[in-house]
Amino acid sequence: MAKIRITKVRSDIKRPETQKRTLKALGLKKIGQTVEHEDTPTIMGMVSKVNHLVSVETK
C-alpha cells in the first residue's frame, strides 16, 4: 500500500468541532507537523474533510 505524507498548514481555530476531531485523529496538533499514513479510503476521506487545512504528498 502506498504512503501519504500529511502536513498541517493552517490553524483549526474557529473551525467546526468535527474538523478539529478529524485533525486530532490524523495525529496533527501543531502547524508544520507532518505525519505519514497508508493511502486507504478511510484516511483519504478524513483528508478530504480538512483539505483546506492540510497539505498532502504521495510517497
N, C-alpha and C positions, 0 to 999 in steps of 0.2 A: 504494500500500500504506500502511496506517495505521502510525503510530509509537507505541511504548510507551516510557514512562519508568520505569526500574527503579532503586530506591534500596535500598542495603544498610542494614538497620536493626538487625541483630543480629550478634554475633560468630560466627566459624566455629571458634573454639577448642573442642576436644572434639567435633568433628563428623567424620564419616567422610571419608576422603580423596577419595572421589568427589564429595562436596558441595563440598569445598574447590576441586577442579579445575573444577567447574561454575561457581562464582563467579568464578574466575580467567578462564575462557573468556568469561564475560559482560563482563569488564573491571572487576569490582568488587574493590577492595582494602581500602578503609577504610570504617568505619561512617559513614553520612551521604553517601557518594559516590553520585552519580547518573549513569547512562548512558542513552542513547537507542538503541533498536534498532527494526528493522522488525518488524511483527507477523506473523512467519512461524511455521509449525508447529514448526520446529526450536527457535526461540527460546522459544516458549511451553512446549515440553516441558522445556527447561532451567529455565525459571522455575518450573514446577510441581514440579520436583525439589527446589528450595530455597525454596519459597514461605513457609516459616516463618522465613526469614532476610531476605527482601526485601519491599518494598512496590512495587506496580505501578500505574501510572496510564496511561490511554489519552489520546492527544492528539487 
